[in-house]
Amino acid sequence: MSKIMPHSVFDNIKLGDHICSIYQNKEQQFTPLIPFFKKGLANNMQCVYIIDENSQEDLISEFENNGIKITDFIKTGQFVLLTKRETYLKWDTFNPDKMIDLIKNFEKTAIEANYSGVFGSGEMTWQLGNGQITDSGKLIQYEAKLDDFIPNSKVAIICQYNENRFRPEVLTGVLHTHPWIILYGKIYENKYFYRPAQYTTKEQVASLVDSYKLMLGEILHDAKK
C-alpha cells in the first residue's frame, strides 16, 4: 500500500534518497523544492540545480520569495545553477553512464570542498525536443542507474517531471524507478518501485502506455485508506 507522508517529510529527505516529483503547475513544482534546498543549505550541503523549463530569473525569484537568499549562496558556491548543456547534454548524445560519472564528480568535489554532501535536482524537460521525448529508453536507464548509485552515496536527488509535457508511458517508467514519489506536491512511498529496476529499454517503456493513469489512481486511492 502506498502511504502519503505529511508535508513536513520534505524536511526529512536525506542523503541517499532518490525521489521523483510529478507536477502540473509551478506551485506543485516548488512545494517540495523549497524545504529540500532550505535543509540542504542549512546542513552544509552543496546544492546543485539543473535548470531547463524555468528561466534563471524566475528560479531565483521563487526561492527568494520563499525566504532563501539564493543569490548569496550562488556567490559563495554553495548553490550551483547549471544548464542541460553543462550536464545531461554535455556530450553528443545523452549518455547515462557519463551522467552518473558527472554526479559522482559533483559528490567528490563537494566533499573535497568540505561540504557534507550534495542535494541536487534537475528539471527533466531537457529530454524534450519539439514536444517529443528524444530517447525514453536512455532516460529510464539513467533513472535505474541512479537507484544503484544514490543509496550508498552522499547525494540526494529530486528528479522533476512536468506531467503536462511527458507522455504517460514515459512517466510509467519514471514511477518504476523511484522508491519515493511526489505527486502534485505530496510525497508518497511508492509501491510500484521495482528493484532491480525493470523497463529499461525503449520498447519496454512504450508497452506501458496505458499503465500510468491506473498506477496513479491506485497510489492516490491507497493514500486515502
Secondary structure as a PSIPRED ss2 file (coil, helix, strand):
# PSIPRED VFORMAT (PSIPRED V4.0)

   1 M C   1.000  0.000  0.000
   2 S C   1.000  0.000  0.000
   3 K C   1.000  0.000  0.000
   4 I E   0.000  0.000  1.000
   5 M E   0.000  0.000  1.000
   6 P C   1.000  0.000  0.000
   7 H H   0.000  1.000  0.000
   8 S H   0.000  1.000  0.000
   9 V H   0.000  1.000  0.000
  10 F H   0.000  1.000  0.000
  11 D H   0.000  1.000  0.000
  12 N H   0.000  1.000  0.000
  13 I C   1.000  0.000  0.000
  14 K C   1.000  0.000  0.000
  15 L C   1.000  0.000  0.000
  16 G C   1.000  0.000  0.000
  17 D C   1.000  0.000  0.000
  18 H E   0.000  0.000  1.000
  19 I E   0.000  0.000  1.000
  20 C E   0.000  0.000  1.000
  21 S E   0.000  0.000  1.000
  22 I E   0.000  0.000  1.000
  23 Y E   0.000  0.000  1.000
  24 Q C   1.000  0.000  0.000
  25 N C   1.000  0.000  0.000
  26 K H   0.000  1.000  0.000
  27 E H   0.000  1.000  0.000
  28 Q H   0.000  1.000  0.000
  29 Q H   0.000  1.000  0.000
  30 F H   0.000  1.000  0.000
  31 T H   0.000  1.000  0.000
  32 P H   0.000  1.000  0.000
  33 L H   0.000  1.000  0.000
  34 I H   0.000  1.000  0.000
  35 P H   0.000  1.000  0.000
  36 F H   0.000  1.000  0.000
  37 F H   0.000  1.000  0.000
  38 K H   0.000  1.000  0.000
  39 K H   0.000  1.000  0.000
  40 G H   0.000  1.000  0.000
  41 L H   0.000  1.000  0.000
  42 A H   0.000  1.000  0.000
  43 N C   1.000  0.000  0.000
  44 N C   1.000  0.000  0.000
  45 M E   0.000  0.000  1.000
  46 Q E   0.000  0.000  1.000
  47 C E   0.000  0.000  1.000
  48 V E   0.000  0.000  1.000
  49 Y E   0.000  0.000  1.000
  50 I E   0.000  0.000  1.000
  51 I E   0.000  0.000  1.000
  52 D C   1.000  0.000  0.000
  53 E C   1.000  0.000  0.000
  54 N C   1.000  0.000  0.000
  55 S C   1.000  0.000  0.000
  56 Q H   0.000  1.000  0.000
  57 E H   0.000  1.000  0.000
  58 D H   0.000  1.000  0.000
  59 L H   0.000  1.000  0.000
  60 I H   0.000  1.000  0.000
  61 S H   0.000  1.000  0.000
  62 E H   0.000  1.000  0.000
  63 F H   0.000  1.000  0.000
  64 E H   0.000  1.000  0.000
  65 N H   0.000  1.000  0.000
  66 N C   1.000  0.000  0.000
  67 G C   1.000  0.000  0.000
  68 I C   1.000  0.000  0.000
  69 K C   1.000  0.000  0.000
  70 I H   0.000  1.000  0.000
  71 T H   0.000  1.000  0.000
  72 D H   0.000  1.000  0.000
  73 F H   0.000  1.000  0.000
  74 I H   0.000  1.000  0.000
  75 K H   0.000  1.000  0.000
  76 T H   0.000  1.000  0.000
  77 G C   1.000  0.000  0.000
  78 Q C   1.000  0.000  0.000
  79 F E   0.000  0.000  1.000
  80 V E   0.000  0.000  1.000
  81 L E   0.000  0.000  1.000
  82 L E   0.000  0.000  1.000
  83 T E   0.000  0.000  1.000
  84 K H   0.000  1.000  0.000
  85 R H   0.000  1.000  0.000
  86 E H   0.000  1.000  0.000
  87 T C   1.000  0.000  0.000
  88 Y C   1.000  0.000  0.000
  89 L C   1.000  0.000  0.000
  90 K C   1.000  0.000  0.000
  91 W C   1.000  0.000  0.000
  92 D C   1.000  0.000  0.000
  93 T C   1.000  0.000  0.000
  94 F C   1.000  0.000  0.000
  95 N C   1.000  0.000  0.000
  96 P H   0.000  1.000  0.000
  97 D H   0.000  1.000  0.000
  98 K H   0.000  1.000  0.000
  99 M H   0.000  1.000  0.000
 100 I H   0.000  1.000  0.000
 101 D H   0.000  1.000  0.000
 102 L H   0.000  1.000  0.000
 103 I H   0.000  1.000  0.000
 104 K H   0.000  1.000  0.000
 105 N H   0.000  1.000  0.000
 106 F H   0.000  1.000  0.000
 107 E H   0.000  1.000  0.000
 108 K H   0.000  1.000  0.000
 109 T H   0.000  1.000  0.000
 110 A H   0.000  1.000  0.000
 111 I H   0.000  1.000  0.000
 112 E H   0.000  1.000  0.000
 113 A C   1.000  0.000  0.000
 114 N C   1.000  0.000  0.000
 115 Y C   1.000  0.000  0.000
 116 S C   1.000  0.000  0.000
 117 G E   0.000  0.000  1.000
 118 V E   0.000  0.000  1.000
 119 F E   0.000  0.000  1.000
 120 G E   0.000  0.000  1.000
 121 S E   0.000  0.000  1.000
 122 G E   0.000  0.000  1.000
 123 E E   0.000  0.000  1.000
 124 M H   0.000  1.000  0.000
 125 T H   0.000  1.000  0.000
 126 W H   0.000  1.000  0.000
 127 Q H   0.000  1.000  0.000
 128 L E   0.000  0.000  1.000
 129 G E   0.000  0.000  1.000
 130 N C   1.000  0.000  0.000
 131 G C   1.000  0.000  0.000
 132 Q E   0.000  0.000  1.000
 133 I E   0.000  0.000  1.000
 134 T C   1.000  0.000  0.000
 135 D C   1.000  0.000  0.000
 136 S H   0.000  1.000  0.000
 137 G H   0.000  1.000  0.000
 138 K H   0.000  1.000  0.000
 139 L H   0.000  1.000  0.000
 140 I H   0.000  1.000  0.000
 141 Q H   0.000  1.000  0.000
 142 Y H   0.000  1.000  0.000
 143 E H   0.000  1.000  0.000
 144 A H   0.000  1.000  0.000
 145 K H   0.000  1.000  0.000
 146 L H   0.000  1.000  0.000
 147 D H   0.000  1.000  0.000
 148 D H   0.000  1.000  0.000
 149 F H   0.000  1.000  0.000
 150 I H   0.000  1.000  0.000
 151 P H   0.000  1.000  0.000
 152 N H   0.000  1.000  0.000
 153 S C   1.000  0.000  0.000
 154 K C   1.000  0.000  0.000
 155 V E   0.000  0.000  1.000
 156 A E   0.000  0.000  1.000
 157 I E   0.000  0.000  1.000
 158 I E   0.000  0.000  1.000
 159 C E   0.000  0.000  1.000
 160 Q E   0.000  0.000  1.000
 161 Y E   0.000  0.000  1.000
 162 N E   0.000  0.000  1.000
 163 E C   1.000  0.000  0.000
 164 N C   1.000  0.000  0.000
 165 R C   1.000  0.000  0.000
 166 F C   1.000  0.000  0.000
 167 R C   1.000  0.000  0.000
 168 P H   0.000  1.000  0.000
 169 E H   0.000  1.000  0.000
 170 V H   0.000  1.000  0.000
 171 L H   0.000  1.000  0.000
 172 T H   0.000  1.000  0.000
 173 G H   0.000  1.000  0.000
 174 V H   0.000  1.000  0.000
 175 L H   0.000  1.000  0.000
 176 H H   0.000  1.000  0.000
 177 T C   1.000  0.000  0.000
 178 H C   1.000  0.000  0.000
 179 P C   1.000  0.000  0.000
 180 W E   0.000  0.000  1.000
 181 I E   0.000  0.000  1.000
 182 I E   0.000  0.000  1.000
 183 L E   0.000  0.000  1.000
 184 Y C   1.000  0.000  0.000
 185 G C   1.000  0.000  0.000
 186 K E   0.000  0.000  1.000
 187 I E   0.000  0.000  1.000
 188 Y E   0.000  0.000  1.000
 189 E E   0.000  0.000  1.000
 190 N C   1.000  0.000  0.000
 191 K C   1.000  0.000  0.000
 192 Y C   1.000  0.000  0.000
 193 F C   1.000  0.000  0.000
 194 Y C   1.000  0.000  0.000
 195 R C   1.000  0.000  0.000
 196 P C   1.000  0.000  0.000
 197 A C   1.000  0.000  0.000
 198 Q C   1.000  0.000  0.000
 199 Y C   1.000  0.000  0.000
 200 T C   1.000  0.000  0.000
 201 T C   1.000  0.000  0.000
 202 K H   0.000  1.000  0.000
 203 E H   0.000  1.000  0.000
 204 Q H   0.000  1.000  0.000
 205 V H   0.000  1.000  0.000
 206 A H   0.000  1.000  0.000
 207 S C   1.000  0.000  0.000
 208 L C   1.000  0.000  0.000
 209 V C   1.000  0.000  0.000
 210 D C   1.000  0.000  0.000
 211 S H   0.000  1.000  0.000
 212 Y H   0.000  1.000  0.000
 213 K H   0.000  1.000  0.000
 214 L H   0.000  1.000  0.000
 215 M H   0.000  1.000  0.000
 216 L H   0.000  1.000  0.000
 217 G H   0.000  1.000  0.000
 218 E H   0.000  1.000  0.000
 219 I H   0.000  1.000  0.000
 220 L H   0.000  1.000  0.000
 221 H H   0.000  1.000  0.000
 222 D H   0.000  1.000  0.000
 223 A H   0.000  1.000  0.000
 224 K C   1.000  0.000  0.000
 225 K C   1.000  0.000  0.000
